[in-house]
Amino acid sequence: MSFTSGVVFLTACTIMVGIGLILIRAILGPTAYDRILAANAMGTKTVIFVALLGFMVGRPDFLDIALLYALINFVVTIAILKFTEFGRLG
Amino acid sequence: MKLGYDILTIVLLIAGSFFALTAAVGILKLPDFYTRAHPAGKSDTLAQTLIMAGLLVQTFHSDIFGFHASIKLALIVLILFITAPSATHAIIKAANVHGLKHWRKEEHDND
């Protein structure tokens, strides 16, 4: 294990700590918008984590998953916003 | 040449994790929804761009991650760079239309 992969592992640990802190905000959040914002930020951090995981285990396929997750995260945020505003998705 | 790529990767990754951690602390600690949107919209985007740039440098001399991986990483950066601030903007606009009150310092001096 080289020094660079150690730094990649450290970055992944930092991302997980950040996800934990944002999760506390998602649980506490006074309004629904705080929770949606926290879920969106967690999704962005998850994309980074999946890409780092692909580099840690040495599998390039994980980048495809990260790409899909980035696209789905945006659509999910807009869908949840529309659901909280209008009470339906249609 | 390989050492230069590694040093660049390490610097970019450490800078990116610093910004990711400060964004998370900001989302947790700031007093109001509108102030919390600042780290979620800006600091987070910068953090993901720096980390992905560090990984992109790493693909230049890797045996497993070839040209395809570089293209995919660049696409992830492009997509997140467009969608993450747009989603934050949409959330803030929805909250503003809904009538969420803005935070004032004078009202919270006793907190």
N, CA and C atoms of all chains as a GROMACS GRO file, in nm:
protein
  603
    1MET      N    1   0.085  -0.119   0.000
    1MET     CA    2   0.000   0.000   0.000
    1MET      C    3   0.089   0.124   0.000
    2SER      N    4   0.077   0.203  -0.105
    2SER     CA    5   0.163   0.320  -0.118
    2SER      C    6   0.107   0.437  -0.036
    3PHE      N    7   0.185   0.544  -0.033
    3PHE     CA    8   0.144   0.662   0.044
    3PHE      C    9   0.021   0.727  -0.017
    4THR      N   10   0.012   0.726  -0.152
    4THR     CA   11  -0.102   0.790  -0.218
    4THR      C   12  -0.233   0.720  -0.184
    5SER      N   13  -0.231   0.584  -0.182
    5SER     CA   14  -0.355   0.514  -0.148
    5SER      C   15  -0.392   0.537  -0.002
    6GLY      N   16  -0.291   0.560   0.083
    6GLY     CA   17  -0.322   0.597   0.220
    6GLY      C   18  -0.394   0.729   0.228
    7VAL      N   19  -0.352   0.826   0.146
    7VAL     CA   20  -0.419   0.957   0.145
    7VAL      C   21  -0.560   0.943   0.089
    8VAL      N   22  -0.578   0.854  -0.011
    8VAL     CA   23  -0.712   0.830  -0.064
    8VAL      C   24  -0.802   0.772   0.044
    9PHE      N   25  -0.747   0.678   0.123
    9PHE     CA   26  -0.824   0.620   0.234
    9PHE      C   27  -0.860   0.726   0.337
   10LEU      N   28  -0.764   0.816   0.369
   10LEU     CA   29  -0.788   0.923   0.465
   10LEU      C   30  -0.898   1.017   0.416
   11THR      N   31  -0.894   1.049   0.285
   11THR     CA   32  -0.999   1.135   0.228
   11THR      C   33  -1.136   1.070   0.239
   12ALA      N   34  -1.141   0.937   0.214
   12ALA     CA   35  -1.269   0.866   0.227
   12ALA      C   36  -1.319   0.870   0.371
   13CYS      N   37  -1.227   0.857   0.469
   13CYS     CA   38  -1.266   0.866   0.610
   13CYS      C   39  -1.322   1.005   0.641
   14THR      N   40  -1.255   1.111   0.588
   14THR     CA   41  -1.304   1.248   0.611
   14THR      C   42  -1.443   1.266   0.553
   15ILE      N   43  -1.465   1.209   0.433
   15ILE     CA   44  -1.598   1.220   0.370
   15ILE      C   45  -1.703   1.151   0.458
   16MET      N   46  -1.666   1.036   0.516
   16MET     CA   47  -1.763   0.967   0.601
   16MET      C   48  -1.794   1.047   0.727
   17VAL      N   49  -1.692   1.112   0.785
   17VAL     CA   50  -1.717   1.199   0.901
   17VAL      C   51  -1.812   1.313   0.862
   18GLY      N   52  -1.788   1.372   0.744
   18GLY     CA   53  -1.876   1.478   0.695
   18GLY      C   54  -2.018   1.430   0.676
   19ILE      N   55  -2.034   1.308   0.623
   19ILE     CA   56  -2.169   1.253   0.606
   19ILE      C   57  -2.236   1.235   0.741
   20GLY      N   58  -2.159   1.194   0.843
   20GLY     CA   59  -2.215   1.179   0.977
   20GLY      C   60  -2.264   1.312   1.033
   21LEU      N   61  -2.183   1.419   1.016
   21LEU     CA   62  -2.222   1.551   1.066
   21LEU      C   63  -2.348   1.600   0.995
   22ILE      N   64  -2.355   1.580   0.861
   22ILE     CA   65  -2.473   1.625   0.786
   22ILE      C   66  -2.595   1.543   0.826
   23LEU      N   67  -2.572   1.415   0.861
   23LEU     CA   68  -2.685   1.331   0.905
   23LEU      C   69  -2.744   1.383   1.034
   24ILE      N   70  -2.658   1.436   1.125
   24ILE     CA   71  -2.710   1.496   1.250
   24ILE      C   72  -2.802   1.613   1.216
   25ARG      N   73  -2.759   1.697   1.117
   25ARG     CA   74  -2.843   1.809   1.076
   25ARG      C   75  -2.973   1.759   1.014
   26ALA      N   76  -2.967   1.650   0.937
   26ALA     CA   77  -3.090   1.597   0.876
   26ALA      C   78  -3.186   1.545   0.982
   27ILE      N   79  -3.133   1.491   1.092
   27ILE     CA   80  -3.222   1.443   1.198
   27ILE      C   81  -3.276   1.561   1.279
   28LEU      N   82  -3.190   1.660   1.313
   28LEU     CA   83  -3.232   1.773   1.395
   28LEU      C   84  -3.326   1.866   1.320
   29GLY      N   85  -3.289   1.896   1.192
   29GLY     CA   86  -3.343   2.002   1.111
   29GLY      C   87  -3.480   2.052   1.146
   30PRO      N   88  -3.495   2.182   1.180
   30PRO     CA   89  -3.627   2.231   1.222
   30PRO      C   90  -3.731   2.224   1.111
   31THR      N   91  -3.692   2.258   0.988
   31THR     CA   92  -3.790   2.259   0.879
   31THR      C   93  -3.760   2.146   0.782
   32ALA      N   94  -3.856   2.121   0.693
   32ALA     CA   95  -3.837   2.016   0.592
   32ALA      C   96  -3.727   2.054   0.494
   33TYR      N   97  -3.710   2.187   0.471
   33TYR     CA   98  -3.609   2.230   0.374
   33TYR      C   99  -3.468   2.201   0.422
   34ASP      N  100  -3.447   2.211   0.556
   34ASP     CA  101  -3.317   2.173   0.611
   34ASP      C  102  -3.286   2.028   0.579
   35ARG      N  103  -3.389   1.943   0.593
   35ARG     CA  104  -3.367   1.799   0.570
   35ARG      C  105  -3.339   1.772   0.423
   36ILE      N  106  -3.411   1.843   0.333
   36ILE     CA  107  -3.387   1.821   0.190
   36ILE      C  108  -3.246   1.866   0.153
   37LEU      N  109  -3.205   1.983   0.210
   37LEU     CA  110  -3.069   2.033   0.184
   37LEU      C  111  -2.964   1.934   0.233
   38ALA      N  112  -2.987   1.878   0.354
   38ALA     CA  113  -2.891   1.782   0.408
   38ALA      C  114  -2.886   1.656   0.323
   39ALA      N  115  -3.004   1.611   0.273
   39ALA     CA  116  -3.006   1.491   0.189
   39ALA      C  117  -2.931   1.515   0.059
   40ASN      N  118  -2.946   1.636   0.003
   40ASN     CA  119  -2.876   1.670  -0.121
   40ASN      C  120  -2.724   1.673  -0.099
   41ALA      N  121  -2.682   1.734   0.012
   41ALA     CA  122  -2.538   1.740   0.041
   41ALA      C  123  -2.481   1.601   0.066
   42MET      N  124  -2.560   1.515   0.134
   42MET     CA  125  -2.516   1.378   0.156
   42MET      C  126  -2.502   1.303   0.026
   43GLY      N  127  -2.594   1.328  -0.068
   43GLY     CA  128  -2.584   1.262  -0.199
   43GLY      C  129  -2.458   1.301  -0.273
   44THR      N  130  -2.425   1.434  -0.268
   44THR     CA  131  -2.303   1.480  -0.334
   44THR      C  132  -2.180   1.412  -0.273
   45LYS      N  133  -2.180   1.404  -0.138
   45LYS     CA  134  -2.065   1.342  -0.071
   45LYS      C  135  -2.059   1.191  -0.102
   46THR      N  136  -2.176   1.128  -0.120
   46THR     CA  137  -2.177   0.986  -0.153
   46THR      C  138  -2.115   0.960  -0.289
   47VAL      N  139  -2.141   1.050  -0.386
   47VAL     CA  140  -2.081   1.036  -0.519
   47VAL      C  141  -1.928   1.035  -0.508
   48ILE      N  142  -1.874   1.132  -0.428
   48ILE     CA  143  -1.729   1.137  -0.409
   48ILE      C  144  -1.679   1.010  -0.342
   49PHE      N  145  -1.757   0.963  -0.243
   49PHE     CA  146  -1.712   0.844  -0.169
   49PHE      C  147  -1.708   0.721  -0.259
   50VAL      N  148  -1.808   0.707  -0.347
   50VAL     CA  149  -1.810   0.590  -0.437
   50VAL      C  150  -1.691   0.595  -0.532
   51ALA      N  151  -1.658   0.715  -0.583
   51ALA     CA  152  -1.541   0.727  -0.672
   51ALA      C  153  -1.412   0.693  -0.598
   52LEU      N  154  -1.400   0.740  -0.472
   52LEU     CA  155  -1.280   0.709  -0.393
   52LEU      C  156  -1.273   0.560  -0.364
   53LEU      N  157  -1.390   0.497  -0.339
   53LEU     CA  158  -1.394   0.353  -0.312
   53LEU      C  159  -1.347   0.274  -0.434
   54GLY      N  160  -1.387   0.322  -0.555
   54GLY     CA  161  -1.339   0.256  -0.676
   54GLY      C  162  -1.188   0.262  -0.687
   55PHE      N  163  -1.129   0.376  -0.647
   55PHE     CA  164  -0.982   0.386  -0.652
   55PHE      C  165  -0.917   0.301  -0.544
   56MET      N  166  -0.984   0.287  -0.428
   56MET     CA  167  -0.924   0.209  -0.319
   56MET      C  168  -0.920   0.060  -0.353
   57VAL      N  169  -1.029   0.006  -0.411
   57VAL     CA  170  -1.031  -0.137  -0.442
   57VAL      C  171  -0.982  -0.165  -0.582
   58GLY      N  172  -0.951  -0.060  -0.661
   58GLY     CA  173  -0.895  -0.081  -0.794
   58GLY      C  174  -0.992  -0.132  -0.896
   59ARG      N  175  -1.116  -0.082  -0.893
   59ARG     CA  176  -1.216  -0.124  -0.992
   59ARG      C  177  -1.272   0.000  -1.060
   60PRO      N  178  -1.249   0.017  -1.191
   60PRO     CA  179  -1.301   0.136  -1.262
   60PRO      C  180  -1.452   0.136  -1.278
   61ASP      N  181  -1.520   0.019  -1.256
   61ASP     CA  182  -1.665   0.014  -1.275
   61ASP      C  183  -1.738   0.107  -1.179
   62PHE      N  184  -1.674   0.134  -1.061
   62PHE     CA  185  -1.741   0.216  -0.960
   62PHE      C  186  -1.765   0.358  -1.010
   63LEU      N  187  -1.688   0.404  -1.110
   63LEU     CA  188  -1.708   0.539  -1.162
   63LEU      C  189  -1.842   0.550  -1.234
   64ASP      N  190  -1.885   0.440  -1.299
   64ASP     CA  191  -2.017   0.440  -1.364
   64ASP      C  192  -2.128   0.457  -1.260
   65ILE      N  193  -2.110   0.386  -1.146
   65ILE     CA  194  -2.210   0.397  -1.039
   65ILE      C  195  -2.214   0.540  -0.986
   66ALA      N  196  -2.095   0.602  -0.969
   66ALA     CA  197  -2.090   0.740  -0.920
   66ALA      C  198  -2.160   0.834  -1.018
   67LEU      N  199  -2.138   0.812  -1.147
   67LEU     CA  200  -2.202   0.896  -1.251
   67LEU      C  201  -2.354   0.886  -1.242
   68LEU      N  202  -2.405   0.761  -1.232
   68LEU     CA  203  -2.549   0.741  -1.220
   68LEU      C  204  -2.604   0.805  -1.094
   69TYR      N  205  -2.528   0.790  -0.982
   69TYR     CA  206  -2.575   0.844  -0.855
   69TYR      C  207  -2.585   0.996  -0.861
   70ALA      N  208  -2.489   1.060  -0.931
   70ALA     CA  209  -2.493   1.205  -0.944
   70ALA      C  210  -2.618   1.249  -1.019
   71LEU      N  211  -2.656   1.175  -1.123
   71LEU     CA  212  -2.775   1.212  -1.200
   71LEU      C  213  -2.902   1.189  -1.119
   72ILE      N  214  -2.909   1.072  -1.050
   72ILE     CA  215  -3.030   1.038  -0.976
   72ILE      C  216  -3.050   1.132  -0.858
   73ASN      N  217  -2.937   1.176  -0.796
   73ASN     CA  218  -2.944   1.264  -0.680
   73ASN      C  219  -3.017   1.394  -0.713
   74PHE      N  220  -2.986   1.451  -0.830
   74PHE     CA  221  -3.050   1.577  -0.871
   74PHE      C  222  -3.200   1.556  -0.893
   75VAL      N  223  -3.235   1.449  -0.963
   75VAL     CA  224  -3.377   1.424  -0.993
   75VAL      C  225  -3.455   1.400  -0.865
   76VAL      N  226  -3.392   1.325  -0.770
   76VAL     CA  227  -3.460   1.295  -0.643
   76VAL      C  228  -3.484   1.422  -0.564
   77THR      N  229  -3.384   1.514  -0.562
   77THR     CA  230  -3.402   1.639  -0.488
   77THR      C  231  -3.519   1.720  -0.543
   78ILE      N  232  -3.524   1.732  -0.677
   78ILE     CA  233  -3.633   1.808  -0.738
   78ILE      C  234  -3.767   1.740  -0.712
   79ALA      N  235  -3.769   1.605  -0.715
   79ALA     CA  236  -3.895   1.533  -0.694
   79ALA      C  237  -3.944   1.552  -0.550
   80ILE      N  238  -3.853   1.544  -0.452
   80ILE     CA  239  -3.894   1.562  -0.312
   80ILE      C  240  -3.943   1.704  -0.289
   81LEU      N  241  -3.875   1.804  -0.351
   81LEU     CA  242  -3.919   1.943  -0.340
   81LEU      C  243  -4.060   1.960  -0.393
   82LYS      N  244  -4.085   1.902  -0.511
   82LYS     CA  245  -4.218   1.914  -0.571
   82LYS      C  246  -4.322   1.846  -0.484
   83PHE      N  247  -4.285   1.732  -0.424
   83PHE     CA  248  -4.380   1.660  -0.338
   83PHE      C  249  -4.412   1.740  -0.213
   84THR      N  250  -4.310   1.807  -0.152
   84THR     CA  251  -4.338   1.885  -0.032
   84THR      C  252  -4.418   2.010  -0.066
   85GLU      N  253  -4.402   2.065  -0.186
   85GLU     CA  254  -4.473   2.188  -0.220
   85GLU      C  255  -4.619   2.161  -0.255
   86PHE      N  256  -4.642   2.055  -0.338
   86PHE     CA  257  -4.776   2.035  -0.392
   86PHE      C  258  -4.847   1.913  -0.334
   87GLY      N  259  -4.774   1.826  -0.262
   87GLY     CA  260  -4.837   1.709  -0.205
   87GLY      C  261  -4.860   1.596  -0.303
   88ARG      N  262  -4.817   1.613  -0.426
   88ARG     CA  263  -4.828   1.506  -0.526
   88ARG      C  264  -4.719   1.527  -0.629
   89LEU      N  265  -4.694   1.422  -0.709
   89LEU     CA  266  -4.587   1.430  -0.808
   89LEU      C  267  -4.638   1.452  -0.949
   90GLY      N  268  -4.766   1.433  -0.974
   90GLY     CA  269  -4.821   1.442  -1.109
   90GLY      C  270  -4.829   1.583  -1.163
   91MET      N  271   0.860   1.174  -1.274
   91MET     CA  272   0.730   1.216  -1.328
   91MET      C  273   0.617   1.158  -1.243
   92LYS      N  274   0.633   1.030  -1.207
   92LYS     CA  275   0.530   0.964  -1.124
   92LYS      C  276   0.520   1.032  -0.986
   93LEU      N  277   0.637   1.073  -0.931
   93LEU     CA  278   0.637   1.138  -0.800
   93LEU      C  279   0.563   1.272  -0.806
   94GLY      N  280   0.582   1.346  -0.919
   94GLY     CA  281   0.512   1.472  -0.934
   94GLY      C  282   0.361   1.453  -0.936
   95TYR      N  283   0.313   1.352  -1.012
   95TYR     CA  284   0.169   1.321  -1.014
   95TYR      C  285   0.119   1.288  -0.875
   96ASP      N  286   0.199   1.207  -0.801
   96ASP     CA  287   0.155   1.166  -0.666
   96ASP      C  288   0.145   1.286  -0.573
   97ILE      N  289   0.245   1.377  -0.580
   97ILE     CA  290   0.243   1.494  -0.491
   97ILE      C  291   0.123   1.582  -0.523
   98LEU      N  292   0.096   1.602  -0.656
   98LEU     CA  293  -0.019   1.683  -0.696
   98LEU      C  294  -0.149   1.621  -0.645
   99THR      N  295  -0.160   1.486  -0.658
   99THR     CA  296  -0.280   1.417  -0.609
   99THR      C  297  -0.299   1.437  -0.459
  100ILE      N  298  -0.189   1.423  -0.383
  100ILE     CA  299  -0.199   1.434  -0.237
  100ILE      C  300  -0.242   1.574  -0.196
  101VAL      N  301  -0.182   1.677  -0.261
  101VAL     CA  302  -0.219   1.816  -0.228
  101VAL      C  303  -0.366   1.841  -0.258
  102LEU      N  304  -0.412   1.795  -0.378
  102LEU     CA  305  -0.552   1.820  -0.416
  102LEU      C  306  -0.648   1.746  -0.324
  103LEU      N  307  -0.613   1.621  -0.287
  103LEU     CA  308  -0.703   1.543  -0.202
  103LEU      C  309  -0.713   1.604  -0.062
  104ILE      N  310  -0.599   1.650  -0.007
  104ILE     CA  311  -0.603   1.708   0.127
  104ILE      C  312  -0.681   1.839   0.126
  105ALA      N  313  -0.662   1.923   0.023
  105ALA     CA  314  -0.740   2.047   0.012
  105ALA      C  315  -0.888   2.015  -0.001
  106GLY      N  316  -0.921   1.913  -0.082
  106GLY     CA  317  -1.062   1.876  -0.099
  106GLY      C  318  -1.124   1.825   0.027
  107SER      N  319  -1.051   1.743   0.104
  107SER     CA  320  -1.111   1.692   0.228
  107SER      C  321  -1.126   1.802   0.331
  108PHE      N  322  -1.034   1.901   0.330
  108PHE     CA  323  -1.051   2.017   0.419
  108PHE      C  324  -1.182   2.089   0.388
  109PHE      N  325  -1.207   2.117   0.257
  109PHE     CA  326  -1.329   2.190   0.222
  109PHE      C  327  -1.453   2.105   0.249
  110ALA      N  328  -1.443   1.972   0.229
  110ALA     CA  329  -1.559   1.886   0.258
  110ALA      C  330  -1.593   1.889   0.405
  111LEU      N  331  -1.490   1.884   0.491
  111LEU     CA  332  -1.514   1.885   0.635
  111LEU      C  333  -1.571   2.020   0.680
  112THR      N  334  -1.516   2.132   0.627
  112THR     CA  335  -1.570   2.262   0.666
  112THR      C  336  -1.714   2.279   0.618
  113ALA      N  337  -1.747   2.223   0.500
  113ALA     CA  338  -1.885   2.231   0.453
  113ALA      C  339  -1.977   2.155   0.547
  114ALA      N  340  -1.934   2.036   0.592
  114ALA     CA  341  -2.018   1.957   0.682
  114ALA      C  342  -2.038   2.029   0.816
  115VAL      N  343  -1.929   2.086   0.870
  115VAL     CA  344  -1.940   2.159   0.997
  115VAL      C  345  -2.031   2.280   0.980
  116GLY      N  346  -2.019   2.349   0.865
  116GLY     CA  347  -2.104   2.465   0.840
  116GLY      C  348  -2.250   2.427   0.832
  117ILE      N  349  -2.282   2.316   0.764
  117ILE     CA  350  -2.421   2.272   0.755
  117ILE      C  351  -2.473   2.237   0.893
  118LEU      N  352  -2.388   2.184   0.979
  118LEU     CA  353  -2.434   2.146   1.113
  118LEU      C  354  -2.450   2.267   1.204
  119LYS      N  355  -2.356   2.364   1.200
  119LYS     CA  356  -2.347   2.464   1.306
  119LYS      C  357  -2.414   2.598   1.274
  120LEU      N  358  -2.432   2.633   1.146
  120LEU     CA  359  -2.484   2.766   1.115
  120LEU      C  360  -2.629   2.780   1.162
  121PRO      N  361  -2.672   2.904   1.191
  121PRO     CA  362  -2.794   2.921   1.269
  121PRO      C  363  -2.926   2.912   1.193
  122ASP      N  364  -2.924   2.918   1.060
  122ASP     CA  365  -3.049   2.940   0.987
  122ASP      C  366  -3.045   2.860   0.857
  123PHE      N  367  -3.162   2.833   0.800
  123PHE     CA  368  -3.164   2.756   0.675
  123PHE      C  369  -3.090   2.826   0.562
  124TYR      N  370  -3.111   2.958   0.549
  124TYR     CA  371  -3.048   3.030   0.437
  124TYR      C  372  -2.898   3.037   0.452
  125THR      N  373  -2.850   3.048   0.579
  125THR     CA  374  -2.704   3.048   0.598
  125THR      C  375  -2.647   2.908   0.577
  126ARG      N  376  -2.726   2.805   0.610
  126ARG     CA  377  -2.678   2.668   0.589
  126ARG      C  378  -2.664   2.634   0.441
  127ALA      N  379  -2.739   2.707   0.357
  127ALA     CA  380  -2.731   2.679   0.214
  127ALA      C  381  -2.598   2.721   0.155
  128HIS      N  382  -2.527   2.813   0.220
  128HIS     CA  383  -2.397   2.858   0.167
  128HIS      C  384  -2.294   2.745   0.161
  129PRO      N  385  -2.264   2.675   0.274
  129PRO     CA  386  -2.169   2.564   0.262
  129PRO      C  387  -2.218   2.452   0.171
  130ALA      N  388  -2.352   2.427   0.172
  130ALA     CA  389  -2.403   2.319   0.088
  130ALA      C  390  -2.388   2.351  -0.060
  131GLY      N  391  -2.399   2.478  -0.096
  131GLY     CA  392  -2.396   2.512  -0.238
  131GLY      C  393  -2.258   2.537  -0.292
  132LYS      N  394  -2.173   2.604  -0.213
  132LYS     CA  395  -2.044   2.649  -0.268
  132LYS      C  396  -1.927   2.564  -0.223
  133SER      N  397  -1.914   2.549  -0.089
  133SER     CA  398  -1.798   2.479  -0.036
  133SER      C  399  -1.797   2.332  -0.080
  134ASP      N  400  -1.916   2.272  -0.081
  134ASP     CA  401  -1.928   2.132  -0.122
  134ASP      C  402  -1.886   2.113  -0.267
  135THR      N  403  -1.930   2.206  -0.356
  135THR     CA  404  -1.895   2.196  -0.497
  135THR      C  405  -1.744   2.207  -0.518
  136LEU      N  406  -1.682   2.301  -0.443
  136LEU     CA  407  -1.536   2.316  -0.453
  136LEU      C  408  -1.466   2.190  -0.405
  137ALA      N  409  -1.517   2.131  -0.294
  137ALA     CA  410  -1.454   2.011  -0.239
  137ALA      C  411  -1.460   1.896  -0.339
  138GLN      N  412  -1.577   1.875  -0.400
  138GLN     CA  413  -1.586   1.761  -0.493
  138GLN      C  414  -1.502   1.786  -0.617
  139THR      N  415  -1.493   1.913  -0.663
  139THR     CA  416  -1.408   1.941  -0.778
  139THR      C  417  -1.261   1.912  -0.748
  140LEU      N  418  -1.214   1.953  -0.627
  140LEU     CA  419  -1.074   1.930  -0.592
  140LEU      C  420  -1.043   1.782  -0.579
  141ILE      N  421  -1.134   1.705  -0.514
  141ILE     CA  422  -1.107   1.562  -0.494
  141ILE      C  423  -1.107   1.488  -0.628
  142MET      N  424  -1.206   1.520  -0.714
  142MET     CA  425  -1.212   1.455  -0.845
  142MET      C  426  -1.090   1.492  -0.931
  143ALA      N  427  -1.040   1.617  -0.917
  143ALA     CA  428  -0.920   1.656  -0.991
  143ALA      C  429  -0.799   1.575  -0.943
  144GLY      N  430  -0.793   1.551  -0.810
  144GLY     CA  431  -0.685   1.469  -0.758
  144GLY      C  432  -0.689   1.327  -0.813
  145LEU      N  433  -0.810   1.268  -0.819
  145LEU     CA  434  -0.822   1.133  -0.875
  145LEU      C  435  -0.791   1.133  -1.024
  146LEU      N  436  -0.828   1.242  -1.093
  146LEU     CA  437  -0.803   1.252  -1.238
  146LEU      C  438  -0.653   1.252  -1.267
  147VAL      N  439  -0.576   1.321  -1.183
  147VAL     CA  440  -0.430   1.320  -1.199
  147VAL      C  441  -0.377   1.178  -1.179
  148GLN      N  442  -0.439   1.107  -1.085
  148GLN     CA  443  -0.394   0.970  -1.056
  148GLN      C  444  -0.419   0.874  -1.173
  149THR      N  445  -0.521   0.901  -1.256
  149THR     CA  446  -0.549   0.810  -1.367
  149THR      C  447  -0.445   0.822  -1.479
  150PHE      N  448  -0.362   0.929  -1.478
  150PHE     CA  449  -0.270   0.949  -1.591
  150PHE      C  450  -0.159   0.844  -1.596
  151HIS      N  451  -0.120   0.791  -1.477
  151HIS     CA  452  -0.012   0.693  -1.478
  151HIS      C  453  -0.055   0.559  -1.419
  152SER      N  454  -0.187   0.535  -1.415
  152SER     CA  455  -0.235   0.410  -1.355
  152SER      C  456  -0.247   0.300  -1.461
  153ASP      N  457  -0.227   0.174  -1.419
  153ASP     CA  458  -0.243   0.062  -1.512
  153ASP      C  459  -0.389   0.022  -1.525
  154ILE      N  460  -0.464   0.030  -1.412
  154ILE     CA  461  -0.602  -0.017  -1.413
  154ILE      C  462  -0.694   0.089  -1.471
  155PHE      N  463  -0.674   0.215  -1.428
  155PHE     CA  464  -0.762   0.323  -1.471
  155PHE      C  465  -0.704   0.388  -1.596
  156GLY      N  466  -0.768   0.364  -1.709
  156GLY     CA  467  -0.715   0.414  -1.835
  156GLY      C  468  -0.780   0.545  -1.877
  157PHE      N  469  -0.791   0.562  -2.010
  157PHE     CA  470  -0.847   0.685  -2.066
  157PHE      C  471  -0.996   0.698  -2.034
  158HIS      N  472  -1.067   0.581  -2.033
  158HIS     CA  473  -1.211   0.583  -2.004
  158HIS      C  474  -1.239   0.641  -1.865
  159ALA      N  475  -1.154   0.602  -1.768
  159ALA     CA  476  -1.175   0.650  -1.631
  159ALA      C  477  -1.158   0.801  -1.624
  160SER      N  478  -1.059   0.855  -1.700
  160SER     CA  479  -1.041   1.001  -1.701
  160SER      C  480  -1.165   1.070  -1.754
  161ILE      N  481  -1.220   1.017  -1.865
  161ILE     CA  482  -1.340   1.077  -1.924
  161ILE      C  483  -1.456   1.072  -1.826
  162LYS      N  484  -1.472   0.956  -1.758
  162LYS     CA  485  -1.584   0.943  -1.664
  162LYS      C  486  -1.569   1.038  -1.546
  163LEU      N  487  -1.446   1.054  -1.495
  163LEU     CA  488  -1.424   1.147  -1.384
  163LEU      C  489  -1.456   1.291  -1.426
  164ALA      N  490  -1.413   1.329  -1.547
  164ALA     CA  491  -1.443   1.463  -1.597
  164ALA      C  492  -1.594   1.483  -1.611
  165LEU      N  493  -1.664   1.378  -1.654
  165LEU     CA  494  -1.810   1.388  -1.668
  165LEU      C  495  -1.878   1.404  -1.532
  166ILE      N  496  -1.827   1.329  -1.430
  166ILE     CA  497  -1.884   1.342  -1.296
  166ILE      C  498  -1.866   1.485  -1.245
  167VAL      N  499  -1.743   1.542  -1.266
  167VAL     CA  500  -1.718   1.680  -1.223
  167VAL      C  501  -1.813   1.775  -1.293
  168LEU      N  502  -1.830   1.758  -1.425
  168LEU     CA  503  -1.917   1.848  -1.502
  168LEU      C  504  -2.061   1.840  -1.452
  169ILE      N  505  -2.112   1.716  -1.433
  169ILE     CA  506  -2.252   1.698  -1.392
  169ILE      C  507  -2.275   1.755  -1.253
  170LEU      N  508  -2.182   1.723  -1.157
  170LEU     CA  509  -2.199   1.775  -1.021
  170LEU      C  510  -2.184   1.926  -1.018
  171PHE      N  511  -2.097   1.980  -1.103
  171PHE     CA  512  -2.075   2.124  -1.105
  171PHE      C  513  -2.201   2.197  -1.151
  172ILE      N  514  -2.282   2.132  -1.238
  172ILE     CA  515  -2.406   2.196  -1.282
  172ILE      C  516  -2.519   2.167  -1.183
  173THR      N  517  -2.534   2.039  -1.141
  173THR     CA  518  -2.655   2.001  -1.069
  173THR      C  519  -2.653   2.041  -0.922
  174ALA      N  520  -2.538   2.036  -0.854
  174ALA     CA  521  -2.539   2.061  -0.709
  174ALA      C  522  -2.579   2.205  -0.675
  175PRO      N  523  -2.521   2.309  -0.740
  175PRO     CA  524  -2.570   2.444  -0.711
  175PRO      C  525  -2.712   2.468  -0.758
  176SER      N  526  -2.754   2.403  -0.870
  176SER     CA  527  -2.892   2.422  -0.917
  176SER      C  528  -2.991   2.364  -0.818
  177ALA      N  529  -2.959   2.246  -0.761
  177ALA     CA  530  -3.049   2.185  -0.663
  177ALA      C  531  -3.058   2.271  -0.538
  178THR      N  532  -2.942   2.325  -0.492
  178THR     CA  533  -2.945   2.413  -0.375
  178THR      C  534  -3.028   2.536  -0.402
  179HIS      N  535  -3.012   2.594  -0.523
  179HIS     CA  536  -3.090   2.712  -0.562
  179HIS      C  537  -3.239   2.681  -0.563
  180ALA      N  538  -3.276   2.563  -0.612
  180ALA     CA  539  -3.417   2.525  -0.617
  180ALA      C  540  -3.474   2.511  -0.476
  181ILE      N  541  -3.395   2.452  -0.384
  181ILE     CA  542  -3.443   2.436  -0.246
  181ILE      C  543  -3.464   2.572  -0.181
  182ILE      N  544  -3.365   2.664  -0.201
  182ILE     CA  545  -3.376   2.797  -0.139
  182ILE      C  546  -3.496   2.872  -0.196
  183LYS      N  547  -3.516   2.861  -0.329
  183LYS     CA  548  -3.628   2.932  -0.389
  183LYS      C  549  -3.761   2.878  -0.339
  184ALA      N  550  -3.770   2.744  -0.323
  184ALA     CA  551  -3.893   2.685  -0.269
  184ALA      C  552  -3.919   2.733  -0.127
  185ALA      N  553  -3.812   2.740  -0.045
  185ALA     CA  554  -3.829   2.786   0.093
  185ALA      C  555  -3.872   2.932   0.095
  186ASN      N  556  -3.815   3.014   0.007
  186ASN     CA  557  -3.847   3.157   0.003
  186ASN      C  558  -3.992   3.179  -0.043
  187VAL      N  559  -4.035   3.101  -0.144
  187VAL     CA  560  -4.173   3.113  -0.191
  187VAL      C  561  -4.269   3.068  -0.082
  188HIS      N  562  -4.228   2.962  -0.008
  188HIS     CA  563  -4.313   2.910   0.100
  188HIS      C  564  -4.323   3.010   0.214
  189GLY      N  565  -4.225   3.104   0.226
  189GLY     CA  566  -4.233   3.207   0.329
  189GLY      C  567  -4.154   3.177   0.454
  190LEU      N  568  -4.044   3.106   0.442
  190LEU     CA  569  -3.958   3.081   0.558
  190LEU      C  570  -3.890   3.211   0.598
  191LYS      N  571  -3.893   3.241   0.731
  191LYS     CA  572  -3.841   3.370   0.777
  191LYS      C  573  -3.690   3.373   0.775
  192HIS      N  574  -3.635   3.492   0.748
  192HIS     CA  575  -3.490   3.509   0.750
  192HIS      C  576  -3.442   3.528   0.893
  193TRP      N  577  -3.316   3.489   0.914
  193TRP     CA  578  -3.256   3.497   1.048
  193TRP      C  579  -3.206   3.637   1.072
  194ARG      N  580  -3.240   3.695   1.192
  194ARG     CA  581  -3.188   3.825   1.230
  194ARG      C  582  -3.107   3.809   1.358
  195LYS      N  583  -2.995   3.882   1.367
  195LYS     CA  584  -2.907   3.866   1.482
  195LYS      C  585  -2.971   3.922   1.608
  196GLU      N  586  -3.048   4.036   1.596
  196GLU     CA  587  -3.101   4.102   1.714
  196GLU      C  588  -3.201   4.013   1.787
  197GLU      N  589  -3.280   3.934   1.711
  197GLU     CA  590  -3.381   3.851   1.775
  197GLU      C  591  -3.320   3.735   1.852
  198HIS      N  592  -3.194   3.701   1.820
  198HIS     CA  593  -3.134   3.581   1.880
  198HIS      C  594  -3.018   3.616   1.973
  199ASP      N  595  -3.012   3.741   2.018
  199ASP     CA  596  -2.899   3.780   2.103
  199ASP      C  597  -2.903   3.709   2.238
  200ASN      N  598  -3.025   3.671   2.282
  200ASN     CA  599  -3.034   3.608   2.413
  200ASN      C  600  -3.012   3.457   2.407
  201ASP      N  601  -3.001   3.399   2.288
  201ASP     CA  602  -2.987   3.254   2.276
  201ASP      C  603  -2.852   3.206   2.330
   0.00000   0.00000   0.00000
